[in-house]
Amino acid sequence: IWLAPLSQLLPELRQRNPDLPTTPDVLPGLEAEVAQAQFFEPLAQLTLAMAERAPLVLLVDDLQWADSATLDFLQYAIRRWRDHAARILLVVSLRSEALQPGGTQGLIRWLTHVEHEVTSVHLALEALGESETVQMVQSILAPPAADFAQWLYDETHGQPYYLIETLKDLLERSVLHPKRWSEGQWTFAVDAEHNLGQEVRVPSTVHAVIRSRLNRLSPNAFSLLVSGAVLEQRISFERLSEISKVTEDLALPALDELISGRLLLEATLPSIDSAYAFANDMLRDVVYTEAGDARRRLFHRRALEILEVEGESAAVLAHHALAAGQKQAAFHHNVTAGREALRLSATSEAIVHFEFARKIVQQFESSEMLDKADVNDLYIWLGRTYKLSSQPDNALAVEAERRLLG
């Protein structure tokens, strides 16, 4: 009697039991809830019958995507299992952000009801640690590549989904070469010519998952998160509030939303009381991309104004000035950063900053010329730095360009 209606959901039952009676179609106009309910008891009877043979474990993965019919059935079945003292363990997995403010209200109500019906145990699954991630990646590599395993942890911070999707992406781009041994075991070799710095890319699958999470954020929470992506480091509550122009009273619940959703994590930084960091770099990259060009430039300009007052390093100020499109400020901060690096004998870093300033000079129109004395000083410093780093040809080219500019 129970198998006949179930055969509509599980056709293989009728293949195994060809003598099952036919079940009438749902009457026209019958409410969908009533139509669904006619399967609840047969499904519950099926699980009860299975549990009589041996203890039964029922796993429901990604419960946050479950429709109302699935939740209704599980609630019905839990009551029936409890009444029969059935040896059934229900295991459900779901993303923690689904339980935060703005999450799926139907799911939150369902969990609240279930916890009144049965004893529940909550297990929070954390990301893999650094040593665990490196050890796991090394176990599938032949020959071992410790630098690659460490790079993979630095990019994903041990988040399992990001880790797997990044490995898939690297396979598709032939950074990893698979090899199957005669025993059937798979190993992977890292391409000998790979460049870890050039391989950084957020896989499209990971980008889509992160974007779906961002779409569920409140406007204030998203603004705070973009402010953090612009800052990158030394993120504080006060800076987030100032850059996003969200008042502190409104920023507090928005920050709680980000922390409870594990988009931002509380961190410990010297001289900063309330410090935060992104859960991983991929998340930060997607937030920065999704912010849009206009918002990014505006937030970089605000960050520059705040950090100038706070006396931040010239290198950091130069970065924000460039991203904000403020050429003059970017020029002066890069020159200052280059000279500071040179005082510390960091010639390579000094050349990078001086070359940024040189590019700005080359991009300027005649109507917006920089001070000639400042430009001349730049070329003198850059030429000296090239000489110190044993690059005489580059030093000569810089000197020739300085004379050309007059």
N, C-alpha and C positions, 0 to 999 in steps of 0.2 A: 504493500500500500504506500510505502514511503519512496520506493525506488521509481515508481511511475512518474510522479511529478518532477523528481530529480533528473530524470532522463532528458528533460528540456534544457537543463543547464549542463549536464554531463552526458552527451550522446553515447559515449562508450558503454554506459550502463545498459542501454538497449541492445547494443551489439553483443554484450555478454549474456543478456537475459532477453532473448527475442520474444518470449511469451508475456512480457509486461503489457498490461492493458494500456490502451491509448488514453491520453489525458485530454479533456475538453479544452478548447481555446478559451482565453479570457473573454468574458462577455463584453460586448461593446459598451462603452461608457463607464466601465468599472474603474474606480479611482486607482491611480498607479500604486498608492500605498497599499491598497488591498491586494493588488496583483502581486506585489513583492512579498507581502506577508504570507501568501500561500506556499512559498518556498522555505520560510523560516523553520517551521517544525520539521519538515523532511531533512533539511540540512543539519539541524540540531540532532535528529535521530541518527543520522549518518555518523556524526562525530562521537555520539554516545556509544554506538555499536563498535566503532574502531577502538574507543578507550577501554571496552570490555576485554579486548584481545591483549592489549598492552598499553602502558601509559602513552598518551598522545601529546605531542607538542605541535601547536599551530602557530606558525610565524606569519605575521602581516608586516611587510616591509613598506617604508615610506607612508606611514599612516596619514601624514598631513595631506596626501592626495586622495584619500578615500572619499567616495561619495556618501551621501546620506543613507542610501540603502545598505551599504556595507556596515556603516556605524550602527544602524538600527538592528541589523542581523546580529552583530557581535554582542550588542547589549542584550538582545533576546536570548542568545545562546548562553551567555554568561549566567543568566538567571536559571536556565535549564540545567546547566552543568552543576551549579551550586546545589540545586534541589536534589540532584542525583548523586552528589558527592563524587562526581566523575574525576578520574585521574587524568585531567587535562591541564596543560600549562599553556597559557596564551602569551606569546612574546610579540610585542609590537616595537618597531623602530620608527622614530620620527625626528625631525630637525627641531632643535631646541627653540629656534626663533618662532616656530609655529605656536608656541605657548606664551609668547610675550605680547604686550599690548599691540594691537593691530593685527594679531594672528587670526587663525580661523576660529571664530567664536563657536561654531558647531562642534569642533573637535575639543575645545576647552570644556564645554558643557558635558560632552560625552565622557571625558576623563574624570571629571568631578563626580559624575553619576557612578561610574564604574568603581571608583575608589570607595564609594559607600557600599557597594555590593560585595566586593571581594578584597582580600589582602593584596596590596600591590607593592612591588619593589622597583625603585628607580635606579638605573645605572647610567651615569654620565660618561660617555666615551670621549676621552681626550685625544688630541693629536699624538702621533708617535714622537718620542723624544729624539734628540740628535743622534745619540749612539744607536738607538733602535733603527732609525731610518738608514743611517750609513751601513749598518750591519746587514739589513735586509737587501739594500741595493747591491752591496758587494757580493751577496750570496748568488746573484743571478748574472754576475759579470765574469767573463773569462776572456782575456786575463783581467785581474782586479784593476780597478781604476779609482783610487781613493779620492782624487781631486774631483772626479765626476760625481761620486756619491755624496761628497760634502756639498758640492754646488747644488745638487738636486734638493738637499735638505734646506739650504739657504733660500732657495726659490719657493719651496712649498711649506716650509716649517713643519713638515711631518703630517700635514693634513692629507688623510688617505685618498680622498677623491682627487684632489689636485695632483697628488703624487702619481696616481695611476694614469690620469688623463695627460699629464706631461710626458710620461713614458710612452704612451701611445703616439703623441704628437711627434716625439723624437724618432720613433720608429718610422712613421710616415715620411719624415724628412731625411731618413737614412743616416741619422746621427748614431743610431744603434743598429747593429747588424745581427740578426738572429741566427742561431745555429742549433740544430737538433741532434743530440747524441744518439747513438744506437739504442741506448736504454730508454729512449723516449723523452729524456729530460731536455729542456730548452735552456740555453744560455745566450748571452748577448755580449757582443764586443763593441766598445766605444770606437767610433771612427777616429783613425789616427790623426786626421787633419782638422778635427772639430775645434771650434773656438767657443769656449764657454760664454764669453762675453757677447758673442753674436747669436747664441742660441736662445737668449732670453725672449720668450714670447708667451703670452697667455693663450692657452689652447681655446679654440672657439667654444667647446663644450663648457669649460670652466667659466669663460666670459658670460655665456648665456645664463648659467646658474647664479653667478654673482649679480648680474643685471636684474634677474627676477627678484632677488632679495632687496636690491636697491629700490625697485619699483614699489615695494611695500612700505618703505620708510615714509614718515611724515616729512613735510617740506623743511621744517626746522632741523630735523635729524640729518637729512641729506645735506643741508647747507653746512652743518657742523662737520660732517664727514668729508666734504670737499675741502673745507678749510684745513683739516688734518692732512689730506692728500697734498695740498699745496705746500704746507709746512714741511712735510716728510719726517722731520725729527724735532725733538724738544717740543712736543705738542702739549700744551697746557689748556686748562679750561678757559682761562682768561683770554688766551690768544684765539682759541676757537670762537669764542663769543664775539671778540672784537672784529675778527676778519669776516665772519659771516653776518655781522650786524644783527645778531639775534640777542635780545636782552637776556641778562643772566637768569631772570625768573623763568623765561621760556626755554632757555638753553639747558637748564638742569634736567627737566623731564626728557628733552631730546637726547641728552647725554646718557641718561638712564636707558633709553631705548637702544642706543648703540652698544652700550656695555652688556645689557641683558641679551642682545642678539649676537654678542661676541664679535662684533665688527671692530670695536676698539677694546683694547685691553689696558687695565691699569698697569703702569710701569713705575719704576723707581729711577729718578734722575737727580743728580746733584743740583742744588739750588732751585729745584722746581717742586712745589708741594703736590700739586695735582697733575701728574704726568700720565700720558697715554701713548699707546703705540698701536699700529694696525696689526691684526692677527697674522697677516703675511703680506709679502710684497705684491703678490698677484692681485689681492683685494685692493690694495692701494692703487695699482696701475689701472684697474678697471674703473674705480671711482674717478680717478683723474681724467680718464678718457670720456666717461659718460657726463662729466661736468659741462663740457662744451667750451669752445674757445673763448667766448665773451666772458663767461663766468670765471674761467681760469685766469685770464688777464687781469680782471678786476680784483680777484682775491690775491693775486701775486702783488699787485700795486698796494693793496691794503697791508699785506704782510711786510712789504718793503718799508712802508711808513712806520709800522710798529717796531720792526727790528732795528731800524736806524736809531730810533729813540732809545732802545734798550742797549745799543752799542754792540750789536752782533758783529761777527767777523766780516771782513770785506769780501771774502769768497762767497759766503752765504748771501750777502746783500747783492753781489754781482749776479748770482743765479736768479734771484727774484726780479731784479731790474731787467735782465734779458727776457725773462718769461712775461713780464708786464709790458714789454715793448718800449721801455723807456731807455732810449739809446744813450743819451748823455750820462745818465746815472750809471748805466751798465759800463760805459767806457771808464769812468772815473773809479768805480769800485773794482773793476778788473785790473786796472793799473796798480791800485793800492794793494790788491790781493797778490799781484805778481811781485811787488817789491817786498811784501811781508814774507812770501815764500822764499825769495832770494836771500833775505837776511838769515833764514834758517837753512840755507844751502840746499833747498829743494828746487834745483834748477829745472827739472822736468815740469813740476807743477807751475813754476813761474812762467815758463814758456807757454803753457796752456792758457794762462790768464792774459799774458801779453798778446798772444795771437787772437784771443777773443776781442780784445780792444782794437787790434789792428784791423780785424774784419769790420768792426763798427766804423772805423775811419773810412774804409773803402766803400762802405754802403751809404755814407752821408752824402746828401745833395749839397750843392754850393750854397743854397739858401739857408742851410742849417749847419754851417761849418762849426767844428769845434775850435777851441782856442788853439792857435798855431803853436804856441809855446808848449801846451800840454801834449799836442801830437808829436812835436819834436822830441820831447822828453821820453815819450813812449818808445820811439824808434831807437833812441840812444840806449835805453834800458834793455830792449829786446836784442839789439846787436851785441851788447856786452854779455847777456845771458847765453846767447848762442856761442860766443867765444869761450865762455867758461865751460860749456858742455861739449867743447871740441867739435863744433859744427861751423867751420870757417866759411864754407860756401853760403850757408844760410845767413851768416853775419854780413857778408858782402852784399847779398841781395837786399837785406833790410837797409843797409847804408845807402845803396843805390836808390831805393824807393824813397828814403828820407830826403835825399837831394832833389829828387824829381818833384816832391811835394813842396819843396822850397822852404 
